[in-house]
């Protein structure tokens, strides 16, 4: 009941701002991932605690990832029948990650994550031929599902930032998909891990429902527009978006972890 009461602390103007922020985040997420860089700080600026912001972010993120997934499935870019094992492993992984994060500090992961995200950006920047067309597949069946679904799903439930890029990278490098096809399949697994993580947050009673649903609508429309661009513009748009979002995400994560040290090193503090 507390979560429903706390929504009245959010003004109509702030709610409108959160709607448009969610729409922009959904658009970015459908192309390159990283929309949580916008929505989580916005939710905390609205007065939510970190736990409430993360929980509500999972709810609103479901709108964008499910919207994009539905679009790609209807366009027959993704076959759910072919992805059943990947979806199952992703769901199990995300539930396990969301459960574990409630008992384990994520400090170590927070320290190494910027390096991983920088690596993704550099990978797509320095290897321009990767993802241009389909290539030979390296992993099939359960091994692929455990890596691309279970491991990335666990990460998404445990921490989250950049999960969409990790899913896409797995499909490009391990499944041999082109970049547009990888992005489409990544959204289906991203939607799965969002739902899995959300279930655990619901049990914890941290979701601010009204705000989350308003933002979910914004995410839905933003993701639908971005999904259309994935299929029409393909690699020419996705690759630079991944590089840019990876750079911005890395900078923010580094600042969050080492902001004071960086400012001191620059002589600004």
Secondary structure as UniProt FT lines:
FT   HELIX           2..5
FT   HELIX           6..9
FT   HELIX           12..32
FT   HELIX           36..45
FT   TURN            46..47
FT   HELIX           50..74
FT   TURN            75..76
FT   HELIX           80..83
FT   HELIX           84..100
FT   TURN            101..103
FT   HELIX           107..126
FT   TURN            128..131
FT   HELIX           141..144
FT   HELIX           145..151
FT   HELIX           152..158
FT   TURN            161..162
FT   HELIX           163..173
FT   HELIX           179..203
FT   TURN            204..205
FT   HELIX           209..233
FT   HELIX           235..265
FT   TURN            266..267
//
